């Protein structure tokens, strides 16, 4: 599992990091503490990763899951 220092080197010094089991949850959108808790509580690798998708399986093996809802902030047109 990657250390917080390694995660920050990859994703930036201000990234929010949480962990669940063998997974590091990286929150790029600077969410509230409540959002981080909800994401952590709701994260289930069995549901999150599609078993038939090679990309999903590669991401699952990496142990890093990235959240970034900020990309949706501009979609309110």
C-alpha positions in Angstrom: 0.0 0.0 0.0 1.3 3.4 -0.9 2.2 5.9 1.9 0.5 9.3 2.3 3.8 10.8 1.1 3.8 8.8 -2.1 0.1 9.6 -2.7 0.8 13.3 -2.3 3.8 13.1 -4.6 1.5 11.6 -7.3 -1.7 13.7 -6.8 -0.6 16.9 -5.1 0.1 18.1 -1.6 -3.5 19.2 -0.8 -5.2 15.9 -1.8 -7.5 14.3 0.8 -6.6 10.7 1.5 -8.7 8.0 3.2 -8.3 4.3 3.4 -10.7 1.3 3.4 -9.3 -2.2 3.7 -6.6 -2.7 1.1 -7.6 0.5 -0.8 -6.4 4.1 -0.7 -9.2 6.5 -1.6 -7.9 9.7 -3.1 -10.3 12.6 -3.1 -9.1 15.3 -5.6 -12.2 17.5 -5.3 -11.5 18.6 -1.6 -14.7 17.2 -0.3 -16.2 17.9 3.1 -15.5 15.5 6.0 -19.0 14.2 5.6 -18.5 13.4 2.0 -15.3 11.6 2.7 -17.0 9.5 5.4 -19.9 8.7 3.0 -17.6 7.7 0.2 -15.5 5.5 2.5 -18.7 3.9 4.1 -20.3 3.3 0.6 -17.1 2.0 -1.1 -17.5 -1.7 -1.9 -14.8 -3.1 -4.3 -17.2 -5.9 -5.3 -19.7 -3.3 -6.6 -17.2 -0.6 -7.7 -15.1 -2.8 -10.0 -16.8 -4.6 -12.9 -15.5 -8.2 -13.0 -15.5 -8.4 -16.8 -13.5 -5.2 -17.4 -9.8 -5.5 -17.8 -9.3 -1.8 -16.9 -11.3 -2.2 -13.7 -9.3 -5.2 -12.7 -6.0 -3.3 -13.3 -7.3 -0.4 -11.1 -8.4 -2.9 -8.5 -4.9 -4.4 -8.3 -3.4 -0.9 -7.9 -5.3 -0.4 -4.7 -5.9 3.3 -5.5 -9.4 4.7 -6.2 -9.7 8.3 -7.2 -12.7 10.5 -6.6 -13.2 13.9 -8.3 -16.7 15.3 -8.5 -15.3 18.7 -9.4 -15.4 17.7 -13.1 -19.2 17.7 -12.8 -19.4 21.2 -11.3 -19.5 22.9 -14.7 -22.3 20.6 -16.1 -25.1 22.8 -14.8 -26.0 24.3 -18.1 
